[in-house]
Amino acid sequence: MNLQRDDVQKSAQFAFDTAQTTCKGCAWYHGTWQYLRLFGIVASSLNEREFYLNAFESVCQNKKSIRVLISGSSDYAMLQLLHEFSVQADVRLHVSVLDICKTPLLLNEWYAQRENLDIETFCEDIIRFEPLNTFDLICTHSFFGNLERTLHTSLIKRWYALLAQGGHVVTVNRIRENCYTQQSFNAEQRKKFQETILAQTHRLKVKNDAFIDAIHEYTRRYVSHPIASEKEFCTLFTENGFRIKQFHLTGKNSMECAPSTQGEKRNAYIIASKI
């Protein structure tokens, strides 16, 4: 089985068009995300490809088939990584993708159809998600920031309930040291972000004014709810039934990097197993 070349530009057009009819107030986000990936602006799970592939190998040792939940998905990048691992390791993955919005689910289905994959999708709130079966692996990327800090413990507890005994969580998340309030673009970050996009509009195959309107909305409305320390992140897992199998940090703390974007920042990498 061969992996097809990722056509981000084609999927970006699909996501932008789809978001106009399926998003409920979030087209500014889901409609622009693939283009922001195309421009190398936002932080995607593909930026952490080596970690995720090694982590999947670590948790799937001696297994020929596992059930996987992608918990929250702006795009199909995590599914793409799982597919790559499955092909390389000859492991059969039964993948479910969950998101509160239908647009990224349709984008994952677009990729799955392109790669001849069978996936299941759930348009639900992860905190209230109660499937019939448990999972062996839950993976997600930079997901905590999408939930208010008061819901972070609820998220971990739901993951615990969704996992089979000995199951694992694999994720990467930004750490903003001693930052306990929601983060958004400041005026300087907003200006720089919008100027970067404007400089690349010649690459777009969408109506420029509609896309730029969405970008302005993105910088006005995007907020992130940070993890404030290494201790806080680890404690979320260890106090809610998990054992940390692997943990490390990279980068340094910086408030200059805008939410969701690439740049100088501190990331936490974790593999945690259900006790």
Residue frames relative to the residue before (quaternion, step in Angstrom):
aa qw qx qy qz dx dy dz
M 1.0000 0.0000 0.0000 0.0000 0.00 0.00 0.00
N 0.1644 -0.7989 0.5738 0.0737 3.59 -0.84 0.96
L 0.4165 -0.6815 0.5420 0.2612 3.54 -1.12 0.72
Q 0.3902 -0.7083 0.5332 0.2485 3.56 -0.91 0.87
R 0.5882 -0.5555 0.4482 0.3802 3.54 -1.23 0.46
D 0.4546 -0.6960 0.4864 0.2689 3.54 -0.85 1.02
D 0.1528 -0.7874 0.5945 0.0578 3.57 -0.74 1.09
V 0.1287 -0.8419 0.5212 0.0548 3.56 0.36 1.27
Q 0.6398 0.5381 -0.3448 0.4270 3.60 0.96 -0.78
K 0.6559 0.4963 -0.3148 0.4738 3.58 0.97 -0.80
S 0.6755 0.4790 -0.2975 0.4752 3.58 0.94 -0.86
A 0.5992 0.5676 -0.3573 0.4372 3.59 1.13 -0.62
Q 0.6446 0.5023 -0.3151 0.4826 3.57 1.00 -0.80
F 0.6337 0.5286 -0.3185 0.4664 3.58 1.01 -0.86
A 0.6778 0.4951 -0.2967 0.4554 3.60 0.88 -0.94
F 0.6512 0.5215 -0.3214 0.4480 3.57 0.95 -0.89
D 0.6833 0.4797 -0.2861 0.4702 3.58 0.90 -0.94
T 0.6650 0.5192 -0.3034 0.4429 3.58 0.92 -0.92
A 0.6494 0.5570 -0.3183 0.4083 3.56 0.94 -0.93
Q 0.6037 0.5904 -0.3642 0.3929 3.59 1.07 -0.63
T 0.7756 0.3242 -0.1780 0.5115 3.59 1.12 -0.56
T 0.7543 0.4046 -0.2289 0.4636 3.63 1.05 -0.60
C 0.6104 0.5421 -0.3649 0.4476 3.61 1.12 -0.47
K 0.2242 -0.7508 0.6075 0.1303 3.53 -1.16 0.68
G 0.8369 -0.1155 0.0190 0.5347 3.53 0.27 1.30
C 0.7168 0.4277 -0.2559 0.4876 3.61 1.24 0.05
A 0.2920 0.7760 -0.5121 0.2245 3.61 1.17 0.46
W 0.5696 0.5913 -0.3746 0.4308 3.59 1.15 -0.55
Y 0.7053 0.4314 -0.2446 0.5066 3.58 1.17 -0.61
H 0.7695 0.3699 -0.2098 0.4764 3.59 0.51 -1.16
G 0.6498 0.5309 -0.3211 0.4392 3.58 1.14 -0.52
T 0.7419 0.4029 -0.2159 0.4905 3.57 1.17 -0.54
W 0.5070 0.7171 -0.4050 0.2543 3.59 1.14 -0.60
Q 0.6847 0.4862 -0.3070 0.4477 3.61 0.84 -0.89
Y 0.6279 0.5083 -0.3451 0.4777 3.57 1.06 -0.62
L 0.6385 0.5143 -0.3263 0.4705 3.59 1.03 -0.74
R 0.6007 0.5254 -0.3422 0.4961 3.58 1.18 -0.57
L 0.6407 0.5446 -0.3147 0.4403 3.55 0.95 -0.95
F 0.7118 0.4400 -0.2435 0.4903 3.56 1.06 -0.79
G 0.4513 -0.7079 0.4359 0.3243 3.58 1.27 -0.10
I 0.4289 0.7352 -0.4277 0.3042 3.55 1.18 0.56
V 0.7725 0.3353 -0.1870 0.5058 3.59 0.85 -0.94
A 0.5147 -0.6423 0.4858 0.2943 3.54 -1.30 0.48
S 0.0727 -0.8104 0.5809 -0.0229 3.56 -0.55 1.24
S 0.6165 -0.5363 0.4152 0.3999 3.58 -1.21 0.39
L 0.5782 0.5875 -0.3793 0.4202 3.61 1.15 -0.45
N 0.5697 0.5758 -0.3822 0.4448 3.58 1.21 -0.38
E 0.7347 0.3423 -0.1957 0.5521 3.57 1.25 -0.46
R 0.1087 0.8616 -0.4882 0.0861 3.55 1.18 0.70
E 0.6787 0.5071 -0.3086 0.4325 3.60 0.78 -0.99
F 0.6523 0.5131 -0.3225 0.4553 3.58 0.93 -0.86
Y 0.6993 0.4813 -0.2908 0.4413 3.57 0.76 -1.01
L 0.6626 0.4996 -0.3247 0.4537 3.61 0.87 -0.83
N 0.6573 0.4899 -0.3067 0.4836 3.59 1.00 -0.79
A 0.6450 0.5216 -0.3219 0.4565 3.57 1.01 -0.77
F 0.6394 0.5155 -0.3289 0.4661 3.58 0.96 -0.81
E 0.6402 0.5201 -0.3216 0.4650 3.55 0.99 -0.82
S 0.6533 0.5372 -0.3067 0.4365 3.57 0.98 -0.87
V 0.7538 0.3978 -0.2275 0.4709 3.59 0.84 -0.93
C 0.7144 0.4476 -0.2544 0.4739 3.60 1.19 -0.37
Q 0.2788 0.7960 -0.5013 0.1932 3.59 1.21 0.27
N 0.8633 0.0759 -0.1038 0.4880 3.53 -1.01 1.03
K 0.5898 0.5371 -0.3908 0.4594 3.58 1.19 0.41
K 0.2794 -0.7729 0.5501 0.1478 3.55 -1.00 0.83
S 0.7925 0.1182 -0.0556 0.5958 3.56 1.25 -0.29
I 0.0847 0.7953 -0.5972 0.0609 3.59 -0.88 0.92
R 0.3954 -0.6799 0.5656 0.2478 3.53 -1.31 0.48
V 0.0938 -0.8184 0.5668 -0.0147 3.56 -0.77 1.13
L 0.1260 -0.7561 0.6364 0.0858 3.55 -1.12 0.78
I 0.2043 -0.7160 0.6552 0.1276 3.54 -0.94 0.98
S 0.1774 -0.8311 0.5250 0.0470 3.55 -0.32 1.32
G 0.8082 -0.0148 -0.0472 0.5868 3.54 0.06 1.33
S 0.1144 0.8172 -0.5451 0.1481 3.58 -0.72 1.04
S 0.2586 -0.7637 0.5728 0.1474 3.58 -0.63 1.12
D 0.7912 0.0662 0.0114 0.6079 3.56 1.20 -0.63
Y 0.6209 -0.5473 0.3997 0.3938 3.59 -1.20 -0.40
A 0.3126 0.8011 -0.4757 0.1854 3.61 1.26 0.17
M 0.6721 0.4817 -0.3125 0.4676 3.61 0.91 -0.84
L 0.6212 0.5204 -0.3368 0.4794 3.59 1.03 -0.72
Q 0.6244 0.5395 -0.3292 0.4590 3.57 1.03 -0.77
L 0.6612 0.4936 -0.2999 0.4787 3.59 0.97 -0.83
L 0.6446 0.5119 -0.3193 0.4695 3.59 0.97 -0.82
H 0.6425 0.5191 -0.3168 0.4663 3.56 1.00 -0.81
E 0.6370 0.5190 -0.3271 0.4668 3.57 0.95 -0.84
F 0.6612 0.5007 -0.3076 0.4664 3.58 0.91 -0.89
S 0.6445 0.5446 -0.3167 0.4332 3.57 0.92 -0.93
V 0.6639 0.4991 -0.2946 0.4726 3.56 0.98 -0.88
Q 0.6964 0.4849 -0.2761 0.4512 3.58 0.87 -0.95
A 0.7818 0.3646 -0.1694 0.4766 3.59 0.92 -0.96
D 0.3402 -0.7541 0.4881 0.2782 3.58 1.30 -0.17
V 0.4138 0.6586 -0.4976 0.3839 3.55 0.89 1.07
R 0.3435 -0.7349 0.5478 0.2046 3.57 -0.86 0.96
L 0.1220 -0.8065 0.5776 0.0320 3.56 -0.68 1.12
H 0.1823 -0.7376 0.6416 0.1054 3.55 -0.96 0.93
V 0.0590 -0.8671 0.4938 -0.0296 3.54 0.05 1.35
S 0.0834 -0.7424 0.6633 0.0436 3.51 -1.09 0.92
V 0.1549 -0.7783 0.6040 0.0739 3.56 -1.00 0.85
L 0.0823 -0.8076 0.5840 0.0062 3.55 -0.79 1.07
D 0.1832 0.7433 -0.6359 0.0979 3.53 -1.08 0.79
I 0.5460 -0.6360 0.4410 0.3206 3.54 -1.16 0.57
C 0.7152 0.3659 -0.2244 0.5515 3.58 1.31 -0.30
K 0.5107 -0.6798 0.4455 0.2804 3.56 -1.04 0.78
T 0.5719 0.6448 -0.3821 0.3333 3.60 1.06 -0.66
P 0.7099 0.4226 -0.2982 0.4781 3.66 0.71 -0.88
L 0.5861 0.5576 -0.3764 0.4514 3.59 1.15 -0.46
L 0.6507 0.4940 -0.3081 0.4875 3.57 1.00 -0.79
L 0.6217 0.5313 -0.3357 0.4674 3.58 1.10 -0.67
N 0.6415 0.4996 -0.3175 0.4879 3.60 1.03 -0.76
E 0.6383 0.5078 -0.3256 0.4782 3.59 1.04 -0.74
W 0.5889 0.5625 -0.3539 0.4599 3.59 1.10 -0.71
Y 0.6871 0.4654 -0.2790 0.4832 3.58 0.88 -0.96
A 0.6492 0.5334 -0.3200 0.4376 3.59 0.92 -0.89
Q 0.6499 0.5028 -0.3123 0.4768 3.57 0.97 -0.83
R 0.6431 0.5363 -0.3111 0.4495 3.56 1.01 -0.84
E 0.7601 0.3489 -0.1787 0.5182 3.58 1.08 -0.80
N 0.4353 -0.7173 0.4398 0.3201 3.58 1.32 0.14
L 0.3833 0.7102 -0.4860 0.3353 3.56 0.91 1.03
D 0.3094 -0.7074 0.5986 0.2134 3.54 -1.22 0.55
I 0.0950 0.7835 -0.6089 0.0797 3.59 -0.68 1.07
E 0.2964 -0.7107 0.6049 0.2028 3.53 -1.33 0.32
T 0.1388 -0.8057 0.5717 0.0684 3.59 -0.93 0.84
F 0.1260 -0.7749 0.6178 0.0453 3.52 -1.20 0.72
C 0.1862 -0.7656 0.6085 0.0942 3.56 -0.71 1.10
E 0.3766 0.7191 -0.4748 0.3399 3.54 0.25 1.34
D 0.5363 -0.5600 0.5194 0.3591 3.50 -1.42 0.20
I 0.4835 -0.6981 0.4406 0.2911 3.60 -0.66 1.07
I 0.6272 0.5608 -0.3450 0.4160 3.61 1.00 -0.75
R 0.7597 0.3496 -0.1828 0.5170 3.59 1.12 -0.64
F 0.4339 0.7317 -0.4321 0.2995 3.57 1.31 0.06
E 0.0535 0.7978 -0.5943 0.0867 3.58 -0.75 1.10
P 0.0552 -0.8295 0.5558 -0.0023 3.60 0.23 1.27
L 0.6333 -0.5441 0.3935 0.3847 3.55 -1.30 0.22
N 0.7922 0.2509 -0.1111 0.5450 3.59 1.08 -0.75
T 0.4534 -0.6591 0.5233 0.2936 3.55 -1.25 0.46
F 0.4035 -0.7095 0.5346 0.2191 3.55 -1.34 0.22
D 0.4413 -0.6744 0.5273 0.2691 3.54 -1.26 0.51
L 0.7976 0.1014 -0.0219 0.5941 3.55 1.17 -0.59
I 0.0716 -0.7447 0.6617 0.0494 3.54 -1.07 0.86
C 0.0283 0.8026 -0.5946 0.0395 3.57 -0.77 0.98
T 0.1054 0.7655 -0.6275 0.0962 3.52 -1.18 0.68
H 0.2628 -0.7719 0.5624 0.1372 3.56 -1.23 0.39
S 0.8548 -0.0575 0.0100 0.5157 3.56 -0.82 1.08
F 0.2961 0.8119 -0.4586 0.2067 3.55 1.04 0.78
F 0.5817 0.6225 -0.3851 0.3548 3.60 1.02 -0.71
G 0.6369 0.5690 -0.3289 0.4030 3.56 1.01 -0.77
N 0.6170 0.5586 -0.3446 0.4341 3.58 1.22 -0.36
L 0.7187 0.3913 -0.2288 0.5273 3.57 1.26 -0.36
E 0.5556 -0.5909 0.4584 0.3632 3.56 -1.06 0.69
R 0.6363 -0.5714 0.3604 0.3726 3.55 -1.07 0.75
T 0.6267 0.5539 -0.3390 0.4308 3.61 1.06 -0.66
L 0.6925 0.4632 -0.2700 0.4827 3.60 1.24 -0.34
H 0.4450 0.7188 -0.4506 0.2869 3.62 1.22 -0.14
T 0.6616 0.4844 -0.3095 0.4815 3.59 0.97 -0.81
S 0.6271 0.5356 -0.3333 0.4569 3.59 1.01 -0.76
L 0.6200 0.5397 -0.3343 0.4611 3.58 1.07 -0.75
I 0.6674 0.4982 -0.3032 0.4631 3.60 0.85 -0.96
K 0.6618 0.5065 -0.3078 0.4590 3.58 0.93 -0.86
R 0.6433 0.5047 -0.3275 0.4735 3.58 1.05 -0.70
W 0.6176 0.5286 -0.3421 0.4713 3.58 1.01 -0.76
Y 0.6305 0.5371 -0.3331 0.4505 3.57 0.95 -0.89
A 0.6837 0.4906 -0.2818 0.4609 3.58 0.89 -0.94
L 0.6860 0.5034 -0.2784 0.4455 3.59 1.08 -0.71
L 0.6595 0.5286 -0.3022 0.4408 3.58 1.21 -0.45
A 0.4644 -0.6128 0.5588 0.3108 3.52 -1.24 0.60
Q 0.6516 -0.4957 0.3789 0.4315 3.58 -1.22 0.36
G 0.8017 0.2252 -0.1945 0.5184 3.56 -0.82 1.01
G 0.4585 0.6910 -0.4415 0.3425 3.56 1.29 0.07
H 0.3473 -0.7702 0.5154 0.1435 3.56 -1.25 0.46
V 0.2278 -0.6879 0.6648 0.1816 3.49 -1.40 0.44
V 0.0460 -0.7734 0.6323 0.0042 3.56 -0.96 0.94
T 0.2445 0.7828 -0.5406 0.1879 3.57 -0.66 1.05
V 0.2279 -0.7102 0.6452 0.1652 3.50 -1.42 0.30
N 0.0664 0.8063 -0.5844 0.0624 3.58 -0.91 0.86
R 0.5073 -0.6471 0.4807 0.3047 3.54 -1.09 0.74
I 0.2086 -0.7364 0.6297 0.1330 3.55 -1.20 0.70
R 0.0808 -0.7648 0.6377 0.0439 3.58 -0.83 1.00
E 0.3544 -0.7919 0.4558 0.1990 3.55 -0.08 1.32
N 0.8737 -0.0034 -0.0439 0.4845 3.53 -0.97 1.08
C 0.5034 0.6170 -0.4364 0.4188 3.56 1.14 0.66
Y 0.0357 -0.8514 0.5212 -0.0460 3.57 -0.35 1.26
T 0.6555 0.4721 -0.3164 0.4973 3.58 1.24 0.19
Q 0.6149 -0.5626 0.3908 0.3906 3.56 -1.15 0.53
Q 0.2962 -0.7716 0.5486 0.1262 3.52 -1.10 0.86
S 0.0073 -0.7733 0.6339 -0.0049 3.54 -1.11 0.75
F 0.6619 -0.4783 0.3757 0.4380 3.58 -1.30 0.03
N 0.2841 -0.7130 0.6027 0.2183 3.56 -0.95 0.81
A 0.7412 -0.4363 0.2618 0.4379 3.58 -1.26 0.22
E 0.6697 0.5000 -0.3019 0.4587 3.59 0.95 -0.86
Q 0.6566 0.5016 -0.3018 0.4755 3.59 0.98 -0.87
R 0.6340 0.5357 -0.3266 0.4521 3.57 1.00 -0.82
K 0.6619 0.5095 -0.2962 0.4633 3.56 0.91 -0.94
K 0.6761 0.4934 -0.2931 0.4621 3.59 0.85 -0.95
F 0.6426 0.5325 -0.3104 0.4551 3.58 0.97 -0.90
Q 0.7020 0.4686 -0.2707 0.4630 3.57 0.81 -0.99
E 0.6388 0.5202 -0.3293 0.4614 3.59 1.02 -0.73
T 0.6241 0.5383 -0.3326 0.4584 3.57 1.04 -0.77
I 0.6621 0.4951 -0.3022 0.4746 3.58 0.96 -0.86
L 0.6526 0.5289 -0.3224 0.4364 3.59 0.85 -0.92
A 0.6420 0.5464 -0.3173 0.4343 3.56 1.07 -0.75
Q 0.7540 0.3816 -0.1958 0.4974 3.56 1.21 -0.44
T 0.3563 0.7706 -0.4751 0.2313 3.59 1.20 0.19
H 0.5528 0.6110 -0.4009 0.4004 3.59 1.17 -0.39
R 0.6466 0.5174 -0.3208 0.4597 3.60 1.21 -0.39
L 0.5901 0.6137 -0.3620 0.3797 3.58 1.23 -0.30
K 0.2028 -0.7521 0.6134 0.1301 3.51 -1.22 0.63
V 0.5425 0.5395 -0.4318 0.4777 3.54 1.17 0.69
K 0.6451 -0.4980 0.3942 0.4250 3.51 -1.27 0.29
N 0.4745 -0.7437 0.3865 0.2691 3.54 -0.41 1.23
D 0.6785 0.5019 -0.3210 0.4296 3.59 0.81 -0.89
A 0.6336 0.5248 -0.3339 0.4601 3.61 1.04 -0.71
F 0.6678 0.4935 -0.2995 0.4699 3.56 0.98 -0.84
I 0.6689 0.4973 -0.3045 0.4610 3.58 0.89 -0.90
D 0.5957 0.5472 -0.3581 0.4663 3.59 1.06 -0.68
A 0.6620 0.5038 -0.2982 0.4680 3.57 0.99 -0.88
I 0.6360 0.5258 -0.3264 0.4610 3.60 1.05 -0.76
H 0.6287 0.5134 -0.3333 0.4796 3.59 0.99 -0.78
E 0.6498 0.5085 -0.3088 0.4731 3.56 1.00 -0.82
Y 0.6016 0.5724 -0.3439 0.4383 3.58 1.06 -0.81
T 0.7300 0.4303 -0.2499 0.4685 3.57 0.77 -1.00
R 0.6332 0.5154 -0.3362 0.4695 3.60 1.19 -0.42
R 0.8138 0.3485 -0.1362 0.4446 3.57 0.89 -0.96
Y 0.5598 0.6269 -0.4088 0.3557 3.60 1.11 -0.44
V 0.0470 0.7723 -0.6319 0.0451 3.55 -0.95 0.97
S 0.1471 -0.7704 0.6152 0.0802 3.54 -1.21 0.58
H 0.2566 -0.7565 0.5872 0.1302 3.55 -1.07 0.85
P 0.2515 -0.8697 0.4058 0.1249 3.56 0.07 1.33
I 0.3961 -0.5845 0.6385 0.3062 3.44 -1.50 0.23
A 0.3117 -0.8357 0.4336 0.1283 3.58 -0.55 1.20
S 0.8171 0.0247 -0.0249 0.5754 3.62 1.18 -0.13
E 0.6457 -0.4903 0.4195 0.4082 3.53 -1.33 0.30
K 0.6501 0.5281 -0.3144 0.4468 3.58 0.93 -0.93
E 0.6479 0.5243 -0.3212 0.4498 3.58 0.91 -0.90
F 0.6684 0.5134 -0.3006 0.4464 3.55 0.91 -0.96
C 0.6901 0.4753 -0.2836 0.4662 3.58 0.83 -0.97
T 0.6509 0.5374 -0.3139 0.4347 3.58 0.98 -0.88
L 0.5652 0.5915 -0.3859 0.4263 3.59 1.07 -0.65
F 0.7122 0.4373 -0.2474 0.4903 3.57 1.00 -0.82
T 0.7337 0.4618 -0.2664 0.4213 3.59 0.67 -1.07
E 0.6925 0.4538 -0.2866 0.4820 3.61 1.11 -0.52
N 0.7366 0.3726 -0.2218 0.5190 3.57 1.27 0.00
G 0.7746 -0.4489 0.1783 0.4083 3.54 0.96 0.99
F 0.6196 0.5481 -0.3451 0.4434 3.59 1.24 0.23
R 0.2470 -0.6992 0.6456 0.1825 3.50 -1.33 0.47
I 0.3630 -0.7305 0.5339 0.2224 3.57 -0.84 0.96
K 0.2433 -0.7987 0.5427 0.0918 3.52 -0.54 1.24
Q 0.7877 -0.0442 0.0500 0.6124 3.55 1.09 -0.73
F 0.1096 0.7858 -0.6019 0.0906 3.55 -0.98 0.87
H 0.2074 0.7626 -0.6051 0.0966 3.55 -1.03 0.78
L 0.3350 -0.7281 0.5694 0.1827 3.53 -1.31 0.44
T 0.0672 -0.7622 0.6392 0.0773 3.55 -1.23 0.51
G 0.7617 0.3823 -0.2690 0.4486 3.54 -1.26 0.39
K 0.3715 -0.7016 0.5538 0.2510 3.53 -1.30 -0.14
N 0.6048 -0.5802 0.4046 0.3660 3.53 -1.21 0.57
S 0.1260 0.7784 -0.6042 0.1150 3.54 -0.92 0.98
M 0.2846 -0.7583 0.5629 0.1647 3.55 -0.96 0.85
E 0.5163 0.6682 -0.4075 0.3477 3.59 1.28 -0.06
C 0.6378 0.5249 -0.3266 0.4594 3.58 1.13 -0.64
A 0.4037 -0.7406 0.4859 0.2291 3.58 -0.60 1.14
P 0.6438 -0.5219 0.3807 0.4101 3.61 -1.16 0.49
S 0.8411 0.2129 -0.1963 0.4568 3.57 -1.16 0.87
T 0.6648 0.5356 -0.3074 0.4202 3.61 1.18 -0.31
Q 0.5434 -0.5741 0.4932 0.3632 3.51 -1.34 0.30
G 0.3834 0.7124 -0.5311 0.2519 3.54 -1.22 0.46
E 0.7242 -0.4113 0.3144 0.4557 3.55 -1.30 -0.16
K 0.3072 0.7293 -0.5577 0.2503 3.57 -0.57 1.17
R 0.4612 -0.6594 0.5174 0.2912 3.54 -1.32 0.24
N 0.0941 -0.7945 0.5996 0.0206 3.56 -0.82 1.07
A 0.2409 -0.7385 0.6136 0.1420 3.53 -1.17 0.72
Y 0.1629 -0.7733 0.6106 0.0506 3.56 -0.94 1.02
I 0.0562 0.8381 -0.5361 0.0833 3.59 -0.65 1.04
I 0.0689 -0.7108 0.6971 0.0647 3.49 -1.29 0.72
A 0.0167 0.8113 -0.5805 0.0674 3.57 -0.57 1.16
S 0.2143 -0.7927 0.5624 0.0974 3.56 -0.96 0.89
K 0.4872 -0.6479 0.5072 0.2924 3.56 -1.10 0.75
I 0.3466 -0.7481 0.5328 0.1905 3.56 -0.77 1.08
